[in-house]
């Protein structure tokens, strides 16, 4: 009966997460590979995660087992963020987006 506390992402949250996804998707392939996903780890912690850690994170959400996350998989990976209060969600996402832009040299 756990499903009752499962909150779905709002459209606004999905839009924000999609913006972040597109920023992380450096080569524009529509999927995040290990290197691209590492950008997120760096944005979140300031440290570059190992390949192992990154693959582990990807595998948790990688439904079709191609070693990459497409947008659908990314949104489902980010599902837990739907529980955050809206202002915290916005602050957090805006921070990640800023940091990823910096990492990519897009100010």
Residue frames as qw, qx, qy, qz and C-alpha x, y, z in Angstrom:
[[0.000, 0.885, 0.465, 0.000, 0.00, 0.00, 0.00],
 [0.470, -0.393, 0.069, 0.787, 3.05, 2.22, -0.45],
 [0.319, 0.404, 0.506, 0.692, 1.70, 3.72, -3.66],
 [0.121, -0.883, -0.450, -0.045, -0.52, 6.23, -1.84],
 [0.353, -0.814, 0.058, 0.458, 2.48, 8.34, -0.78],
 [0.546, 0.074, 0.480, 0.683, 3.87, 8.31, -4.29],
 [0.188, 0.790, 0.165, -0.560, 3.55, 11.83, -5.58],
 [0.678, 0.487, 0.380, 0.398, 3.56, 12.43, -9.29],
 [0.337, -0.192, 0.127, 0.913, 5.68, 15.19, -10.75],
 [0.310, 0.769, 0.332, -0.451, 3.67, 18.24, -11.73],
 [0.657, 0.667, 0.218, 0.277, 3.92, 19.59, -15.29],
 [0.004, -0.963, 0.234, -0.132, 5.99, 22.49, -13.99],
 [0.614, -0.564, 0.545, 0.087, 8.38, 20.07, -12.29],
 [0.825, 0.245, 0.451, 0.234, 8.58, 17.95, -15.45],
 [0.432, 0.879, 0.026, 0.201, 9.43, 21.05, -17.49],
 [0.244, -0.875, 0.414, -0.060, 12.22, 21.99, -15.09],
 [0.742, -0.290, 0.592, 0.119, 13.59, 18.44, -15.05],
 [0.756, 0.530, 0.325, 0.206, 13.41, 18.35, -18.84],
 [0.187, 0.954, -0.200, 0.123, 15.45, 21.58, -19.00],
 [0.466, -0.670, 0.578, 0.016, 18.08, 19.98, -16.77],
 [0.841, 0.109, 0.515, 0.122, 18.03, 16.80, -18.89],
 [0.617, 0.757, 0.120, 0.180, 18.64, 18.81, -22.07],
 [0.055, -0.915, 0.387, -0.096, 21.54, 20.64, -20.43],
 [0.640, -0.439, 0.630, 0.035, 23.09, 17.36, -19.30],
 [0.819, 0.348, 0.439, 0.121, 22.59, 15.82, -22.76],
 [0.220, -0.669, 0.331, 0.628, 25.75, 17.41, -24.15],
 [0.188, -0.133, 0.764, 0.602, 25.73, 15.58, -27.48],
 [0.502, 0.228, -0.037, -0.834, 21.98, 16.07, -28.00],
 [0.204, 0.071, -0.943, -0.254, 21.37, 12.34, -28.44],
 [0.663, -0.337, -0.228, -0.629, 18.23, 12.39, -26.31],
 [0.892, -0.314, -0.316, 0.073, 19.93, 10.08, -23.80],
 [0.248, -0.855, 0.421, -0.176, 22.28, 10.61, -20.89],
 [0.849, 0.192, -0.451, 0.197, 25.38, 8.42, -20.97],
 [0.742, -0.414, -0.306, 0.429, 27.87, 7.87, -18.14],
 [0.425, 0.080, -0.035, 0.901, 29.94, 10.97, -18.94],
 [0.180, -0.508, -0.261, -0.801, 26.88, 13.19, -19.20],
 [0.666, -0.605, -0.411, -0.144, 25.37, 11.80, -16.03],
 [0.660, -0.189, -0.303, 0.661, 28.62, 12.59, -14.22],
 [0.079, 0.422, 0.060, 0.901, 27.92, 16.27, -14.88],
 [0.567, -0.623, -0.284, -0.458, 24.93, 15.93, -12.58],
 [0.811, -0.374, -0.320, 0.316, 27.03, 14.29, -9.87],
 [0.485, 0.105, -0.117, 0.860, 29.52, 17.12, -10.13],
 [0.182, -0.536, -0.171, -0.806, 26.79, 19.74, -9.99],
 [0.701, -0.582, -0.317, -0.263, 25.28, 18.09, -6.91],
 [0.825, -0.497, -0.093, 0.253, 28.41, 17.34, -4.89],
 [0.005, 0.931, -0.349, -0.111, 31.26, 19.30, -6.47],
 [0.406, -0.435, 0.784, 0.179, 33.07, 15.98, -6.98],
 [0.583, 0.328, -0.555, -0.495, 33.24, 13.84, -10.10],
 [0.844, -0.187, 0.410, -0.291, 31.68, 10.45, -9.32],
 [0.289, -0.326, 0.850, 0.297, 33.41, 7.27, -10.44],
 [0.422, 0.106, -0.671, -0.600, 32.21, 5.32, -13.47],
 [0.251, -0.184, -0.942, 0.129, 30.98, 2.58, -11.10],
 [0.075, 0.399, 0.552, -0.728, 28.89, 4.96, -8.99],
 [0.335, 0.339, -0.206, -0.855, 27.51, 6.61, -12.10],
 [0.386, 0.031, -0.830, -0.403, 26.60, 3.31, -13.76],
 [0.123, -0.280, -0.879, 0.366, 24.93, 2.19, -10.54],
 [0.218, 0.423, 0.293, -0.829, 22.77, 5.33, -10.53],
 [0.400, 0.274, -0.488, -0.726, 21.91, 4.91, -14.21],
 [0.268, -0.040, -0.954, -0.126, 21.06, 1.21, -13.78],
 [0.113, 0.297, 0.725, -0.611, 18.51, 2.09, -11.10],
 [0.420, 0.563, 0.235, -0.672, 16.39, 3.87, -13.70],
 [0.184, 0.424, -0.669, -0.582, 17.55, 2.28, -16.96],
 [0.769, 0.141, 0.428, -0.454, 14.47, 0.29, -17.95],
 [0.852, 0.496, -0.072, -0.152, 15.65, -0.80, -21.39],
 [0.828, -0.369, 0.302, 0.295, 19.16, -1.69, -20.20],
 [0.675, 0.649, 0.041, 0.347, 21.02, 0.35, -22.80],
 [0.652, -0.192, -0.184, 0.711, 23.32, 1.92, -20.20],
 [0.084, 0.164, 0.069, 0.981, 21.82, 5.35, -20.79],
 [0.120, 0.528, 0.677, -0.499, 18.79, 7.27, -19.59],
 [0.077, 0.457, 0.507, 0.726, 16.24, 8.69, -21.97],
 [0.200, -0.356, 0.106, -0.907, 13.90, 11.47, -20.88],
 [0.762, -0.359, -0.333, -0.425, 11.19, 9.07, -19.72],
 [0.804, -0.157, -0.468, 0.333, 13.66, 7.12, -17.58],
 [0.283, 0.241, -0.295, 0.880, 15.16, 10.37, -16.29],
 [0.429, -0.425, -0.031, -0.797, 11.74, 11.65, -15.16],
 [0.858, -0.348, -0.336, -0.175, 11.01, 8.39, -13.41],
 [0.661, 0.050, -0.425, 0.617, 14.49, 8.52, -11.79],
 [0.082, 0.250, -0.212, 0.941, 13.63, 12.04, -10.57],
 [0.479, -0.524, -0.592, -0.383, 10.20, 10.99, -9.30],
 [0.564, -0.445, -0.537, 0.442, 11.28, 11.15, -5.65],
 [0.219, -0.005, -0.083, 0.972, 11.88, 14.88, -6.03],
 [0.287, -0.511, -0.506, -0.633, 8.12, 15.34, -6.46],
 [0.568, -0.584, -0.552, 0.179, 7.87, 15.03, -2.68],
 [0.380, -0.097, -0.194, 0.899, 9.88, 18.18, -2.10],
 [0.103, 0.783, 0.395, -0.469, 7.95, 21.34, -1.22],
 [0.565, 0.749, 0.271, 0.219, 7.59, 23.41, -4.44],
 [0.012, 0.975, -0.221, 0.032, 9.93, 26.17, -3.30],
 [0.573, -0.533, 0.598, 0.174, 12.65, 23.69, -2.32],
 [0.768, 0.325, 0.505, 0.220, 12.18, 21.83, -5.59],
 [0.403, 0.897, 0.088, 0.155, 12.62, 25.08, -7.54],
 [0.241, -0.886, 0.394, 0.038, 15.64, 26.20, -5.54],
 [0.713, -0.284, 0.613, 0.187, 17.31, 22.82, -5.91],
 [0.713, 0.476, 0.451, 0.247, 16.66, 22.51, -9.63],
 [0.241, 0.966, -0.036, 0.092, 17.70, 26.10, -10.34],
 [0.414, -0.750, 0.501, 0.121, 20.93, 25.46, -8.47],
 [0.746, -0.018, 0.616, 0.252, 21.65, 22.26, -10.45],
 [0.578, 0.733, 0.309, 0.181, 20.83, 24.01, -13.72],
 [0.001, -0.972, 0.233, 0.005, 23.18, 26.91, -12.89],
 [0.541, -0.572, 0.596, 0.157, 25.97, 24.53, -11.90],
 [0.754, 0.235, 0.562, 0.246, 25.60, 22.36, -15.00],
 [0.411, 0.899, 0.102, 0.112, 25.67, 25.49, -17.16],
 [0.226, -0.875, 0.422, 0.069, 28.90, 26.46, -15.42],
 [0.714, -0.232, 0.632, 0.192, 30.37, 23.00, -15.94],
 [0.663, 0.484, 0.498, 0.280, 29.55, 23.27, -19.61],
 [0.329, -0.198, 0.156, 0.910, 30.80, 26.84, -19.83],
 [0.023, -0.577, -0.574, -0.581, 27.34, 28.21, -20.73],
 [0.147, -0.281, -0.499, 0.806, 26.90, 31.25, -18.53]]
